[in-house]
Amino acid sequence: MANLWFPMWSGLVSALIIIAVVWEVVWKGIAMWRAARNTHLIWFICVLIFNTLGILPIIYIFAFSKRKEMEQRAQKSS
């Protein structure tokens, strides 16, 4: 009975894997670009090594990469 369901599930699983890979690559690319631009070597290495389906890159982008940009803007305006 399990063999009858395999073809249907294999297509769904393949699609989910492709979506997860694209999701991870996009977020990882953005986070690594920002980490390199902000000279955050530790974050760059962590994002490069760990595959977390975009969770670690999203945390970096929205929580930590903004701090450096705000500090740079504050220094320019002073």
Secondary structure, 3 states (H helix, E strand, C coil): CHHHHHHHHHHHHHHHHHHHHHHHHHHHHHHHHHHHHCCCHHHHHHHHHCCCCCHHHHHHHHHHHHHHHHHHHHHHHC
